Amino acid sequence: MKNRFEVGQKIIAIKDHAEGYFKKGDAFNVLQIDKTCCVNVVRIFNAKNISGGMKCVCGCSHKTNSYLFNENSFNLFTEMSEMSYNEALNVVSNNQLITK
C-alpha cells in the first residue's frame, strides 16, 4: 500500500469523523504515517489515546498510544479546498469568474 501523504503535508478532512474527532473541512498537518493490517493511517494531532488501541476498518484491533485515522478520510489540502463545490458552482453560475 503506497502512502497518499507525507509527514508534514497539510491535509483536509473530506467527511465528518463518526465519533466527532474532526469535521469535514478541518485542516491538519500530518504528524505520523503508519499502517494497520488493511489501511494506511495518519496521526493528525498530539493526544494520548487512553484506550491504548484502535479498531481497524476490517474490525480487528491494534495497540497504539496515538489517535490514528484512516487516510481515506482526507485529501491533500490545496487552495481550492477552501472553496466548497457548491460555492464553486455558484461562482460559475453567476458568471463571477474573470477570464482573460
trRosetta pair geometry for C-beta under 8 A, 3 or more apart (Angstrom, degrees):
i j d omega theta_ij theta_ji phi_ij phi_ji
1 35 6.5 141 64 -125 127 123
1 39 7.5 179 -160 -144 165 26
1 40 5.6 -166 134 -45 128 100
3 6 7.0 106 116 -77 129 53
3 33 5.3 27 -132 -176 141 150
3 40 5.4 160 -111 -149 67 155
3 71 7.3 -175 -153 -91 69 170
4 40 6.8 164 7 77 87 145
4 71 5.2 155 37 152 118 134
4 74 8.0 160 96 85 133 93
4 76 7.6 -138 151 -47 97 95
5 9 5.0 -142 -165 61 95 136
5 11 5.8 -33 -108 -67 149 129
5 30 5.0 163 138 -63 131 159
5 33 6.6 -176 82 -90 88 124
5 42 6.2 12 61 -90 138 138
5 71 6.3 -160 10 -144 111 122
5 74 7.3 -7 -44 100 143 128
5 76 6.7 169 -100 -86 93 85
6 9 5.1 97 59 -22 73 116
6 30 6.8 145 95 74 32 144
6 33 7.4 -64 -135 -30 28 142
7 30 5.4 -129 -122 111 37 101
7 31 6.8 13 -144 177 91 15
7 32 6.6 17 -105 -96 109 27
7 33 6.1 -117 -58 -9 82 99
8 29 6.4 -20 -151 -174 30 106
8 30 6.4 -35 22 65 24 88
9 29 7.2 161 84 -150 29 64
9 30 5.1 19 54 16 77 119
9 76 6.4 -53 165 -131 130 91
9 77 7.6 166 159 27 83 92
10 27 6.0 9 -179 -178 102 109
10 28 7.3 166 -151 87 60 33
10 29 5.6 -40 -95 -94 63 66
10 30 7.9 -142 -80 -6 17 79
10 76 7.6 80 84 -168 62 62
10 77 4.0 -56 118 41 98 136
11 27 7.1 167 87 -151 37 63
11 28 5.7 -20 62 64 85 82
11 29 7.7 129 16 -117 76 19
11 30 6.0 66 -7 -51 119 96
11 42 7.2 42 29 121 159 170
11 44 7.3 -95 60 -111 116 120
11 74 4.2 33 162 172 126 133
11 75 6.6 162 -159 81 83 30
11 76 6.0 -63 -109 -110 72 34
11 77 5.6 -162 -117 -26 13 91
12 25 6.6 -18 -176 -146 107 26
12 26 7.1 161 -153 82 63 37
12 27 4.9 -29 -97 -97 79 76
12 28 7.8 156 -91 19 33 68
12 74 6.4 144 70 -154 33 81
12 75 5.7 -23 61 63 87 81
12 76 7.7 21 17 119 86 16
12 77 4.5 111 -30 -92 99 84
12 81 4.7 153 6 -179 164 146
13 16 7.4 71 149 -90 132 28
13 17 7.4 -74 -145 -37 140 86
13 22 4.8 -179 -68 132 154 123
13 23 6.5 136 86 95 148 28
13 24 5.4 -131 113 -115 99 32
13 25 6.4 -34 66 28 91 27
13 26 4.7 26 13 51 124 85
13 27 7.8 -128 3 -70 76 32
13 28 7.6 62 -39 -1 89 107
13 73 6.0 -18 -140 148 79 92
13 74 5.8 -51 -97 -97 42 76
14 24 6.3 1 166 -133 19 90
14 73 6.5 -172 43 176 82 43
14 74 6.3 159 -4 -118 91 20
14 75 5.3 76 -56 -13 120 101
15 24 5.3 -12 -125 -82 18 102
15 73 5.9 -99 50 -147 94 80
16 20 7.6 -10 177 -101 101 46
16 22 7.4 -167 -147 101 47 57
16 23 5.1 -9 -111 -132 85 59
16 24 5.3 -57 -49 -23 66 87
17 20 6.1 -101 83 5 97 7
17 21 4.3 -40 87 45 163 83
17 22 4.9 84 -13 45 119 69
17 23 7.4 -86 15 -69 79 36
17 69 7.1 -72 -107 -128 123 131
17 73 6.9 43 -87 -165 79 152
20 23 7.8 -1 -148 -63 57 82
21 67 6.6 -175 -143 173 149 145
21 69 7.1 -158 92 -80 142 130
22 26 4.5 -132 -167 59 100 148
22 28 7.3 -62 -112 -36 148 128
22 44 7.4 -2 -55 89 147 149
22 69 7.6 -4 17 -101 128 168
22 73 7.9 115 71 143 124 130
23 26 5.2 105 57 -28 65 113
25 84 7.8 -35 -94 -82 120 100
27 77 5.4 59 -135 -100 111 142
27 81 7.6 112 -88 117 112 138
28 44 3.8 22 155 -169 156 115
28 45 6.7 -91 -138 -50 126 83
28 74 7.7 -74 46 -118 109 140
29 44 7.3 143 68 -151 39 70
30 33 6.5 19 174 -59 125 90
30 42 5.2 -74 -131 -158 97 124
30 43 7.5 95 -166 65 60 55
30 44 6.6 -47 -106 -99 45 71
31 42 7.7 115 41 174 65 82
31 43 4.7 -68 71 99 102 96
31 44 6.4 158 8 -113 99 17
31 45 7.2 151 -6 -63 140 12
31 46 6.8 -180 -139 -59 171 79
32 42 6.9 150 80 -161 56 53
32 43 3.8 22 47 32 103 118
32 66 6.8 27 52 129 147 170
32 68 7.7 -73 90 -104 111 97
33 40 6.6 -10 -170 -176 97 107
33 41 7.5 152 -158 82 51 48
33 42 5.8 -23 -103 -104 65 72
33 43 7.9 -127 -60 15 27 77
33 71 7.8 26 -134 -76 94 130
34 40 7.4 154 84 -160 38 61
34 41 5.2 -23 69 66 87 95
34 42 7.8 165 24 -89 72 26
34 43 7.3 52 0 -25 110 97
34 64 7.8 146 92 -113 167 135
34 68 6.0 -55 51 -131 123 144
35 39 7.5 -176 -152 97 64 34
35 40 5.5 -41 -101 -106 73 60
35 41 7.0 155 -106 17 20 82
36 39 5.5 12 46 53 105 72
36 40 8.0 -172 17 -93 72 14
36 41 5.9 61 -21 -19 99 122
36 54 7.8 -103 -92 91 134 115
36 56 4.5 175 152 -109 149 116
36 57 8.0 139 75 14 144 78
36 60 7.8 163 169 77 115 103
36 62 5.3 -112 -126 -43 102 154
36 68 7.8 150 -50 114 107 139
37 56 5.9 3 37 -135 96 171
37 58 6.5 -75 82 38 114 139
37 60 5.9 21 21 60 143 141
37 62 7.6 -166 -14 -71 89 116
38 56 6.1 107 36 168 99 129
38 57 6.4 -108 86 59 119 97
38 58 4.9 91 16 -27 150 127
39 56 6.8 162 26 -160 104 93
39 57 5.6 64 -17 13 141 122
39 70 5.2 -19 145 -130 150 92
39 71 7.0 -173 166 24 98 85
39 72 7.0 -78 -153 -5 126 111
40 70 7.8 94 79 -155 52 53
40 71 4.6 -9 95 4 98 134
41 54 8.0 111 -139 103 164 158
41 68 4.0 53 148 163 134 112
41 69 6.1 147 -159 67 88 24
41 70 6.0 -49 -105 -89 77 33
41 71 6.3 -153 -110 -31 21 82
42 68 6.8 153 70 -156 23 73
42 69 5.9 -34 61 62 76 81
42 71 5.2 94 -19 -89 106 84
42 74 6.9 -41 36 24 146 147
43 46 8.0 59 157 -82 115 49
43 66 4.9 -23 -113 156 132 138
43 67 6.7 118 -133 77 81 59
43 68 5.5 -51 -74 -98 76 70
43 69 7.8 128 -98 14 31 79
44 67 7.8 -60 42 98 76 101
44 69 6.4 -23 0 27 116 125
44 74 8.0 162 -78 -71 140 150
45 67 6.9 -1 62 61 87 122
47 66 7.6 107 68 -147 58 62
47 67 5.6 10 70 1 104 121
48 65 6.2 -40 -146 173 74 88
48 66 7.7 -67 -123 -95 34 46
49 52 6.4 162 111 -63 95 20
49 53 7.4 -168 136 22 130 21
49 54 7.1 -52 -162 -56 157 94
49 64 6.0 39 49 104 151 84
49 65 5.7 168 43 178 94 29
49 66 5.7 38 -11 112 115 4
49 67 5.2 151 -76 -61 105 64
51 54 7.8 111 86 -69 121 51
52 63 6.1 -20 157 -147 84 81
52 64 7.4 152 178 64 39 38
52 65 6.8 -11 -123 -93 59 57
53 61 5.3 11 173 -176 135 104
53 62 6.2 159 -157 82 82 42
53 63 5.1 -49 -96 -106 89 45
53 64 6.3 105 -122 29 34 70
54 61 7.2 154 79 -153 36 62
54 62 5.4 -19 60 61 85 93
54 64 5.6 -10 -1 35 108 122
54 67 7.6 123 -84 -139 126 47
54 68 5.8 -110 -13 51 169 96
55 59 6.6 -22 -173 -144 103 30
55 60 7.5 154 -154 82 61 27
55 61 6.0 -40 -100 -98 59 65
55 62 7.9 159 -100 18 13 79
56 59 6.6 -33 73 36 81 22
56 60 4.9 2 35 60 123 75
56 61 7.3 -147 -1 -81 87 15
56 62 6.0 82 -49 -16 100 111
57 70 6.1 60 -50 -89 121 138
64 68 5.8 -36 141 -4 169 121
69 73 5.7 -68 157 44 112 138
69 74 7.6 90 110 -24 119 114
70 73 5.2 99 79 -14 87 101
71 74 6.0 -72 -166 44 53 103
75 81 7.0 -179 89 -105 115 123
77 81 5.2 -96 -148 28 60 159
78 81 5.1 125 53 -18 62 96
79 82 6.2 -40 -177 12 48 112
80 83 6.0 -62 -165 41 53 100
80 88 8.0 29 -165 -81 95 134
83 87 4.8 -127 -170 88 82 126
83 88 5.4 99 135 -60 118 89
83 91 7.8 -17 -170 -11 139 139
84 87 4.5 98 55 5 79 103
84 88 7.0 -143 95 -5 43 85
85 88 5.7 -56 -151 35 31 112
85 89 6.5 31 152 -18 65 104
86 89 5.6 -51 -147 36 34 112
86 90 6.3 38 152 -23 65 105
87 90 5.5 -53 -150 34 32 115
87 91 6.5 35 151 -21 65 102
88 91 5.7 -50 -151 32 33 112
88 92 6.5 29 153 -14 65 106
89 92 5.7 -57 -148 40 33 109
89 93 5.9 26 157 -16 69 111
90 93 5.9 -56 -138 41 27 107
90 94 6.1 11 164 -5 63 114
90 96 8.0 8 124 18 70 133
91 94 6.3 -70 -145 47 23 99
91 96 4.5 -94 -157 63 71 116
91 97 6.1 89 146 -55 101 81
92 95 7.7 26 179 -74 32 33
92 96 7.7 -76 -54 40 18 81
92 97 6.2 17 -102 -24 58 122
